[in-house]
Amino acid sequence: MTKINTEYMDWALWFYWIIATTIGWMVGEMFFSGLPVIVSGVAISALQAVVLYKRIHKSWRWAVLSSAGWITGYILYVLVFSSNTGILVGPIVGGVIGLAQWFLLRREFSWAGWWIIISILA
């Protein structure tokens, strides 16, 4: 089992994480108006993987799993719910993303299951 390098877990991580997430959202919203949620999700996933580069082993897996979570979650939302229930897109997509990321985090943290709940609430 590979462990996360906790030497690099500091306030800089959270600062870069917020910046990566914000830029990812901006990319999707500003440049891709047709499917901004999916494009934003893929951009966010890629930028977060860059932030995690020295912090977790094979950070590219974060980008792949997170992107798959964004795409699957949004497709699930569109197939199951009507456009009148827009308030549910966040919890649905967040839950699927959290589940996808959990597959990576479960080997690193004993509390990884909480990541799914946190992602739903976020």
ABEGO torsion letter per residue (X at the ends): XBBBBAAABBAAAAAAAAAAAAAAAAAAAAABAABAAAAAAAAAAAAAAAAAAAABBGAAAAAAAAAAAAAAAAAAAAAABBAAAAAAAAAAAAAAAAAAAAAAAAAABAAAAAAAAAAAAX
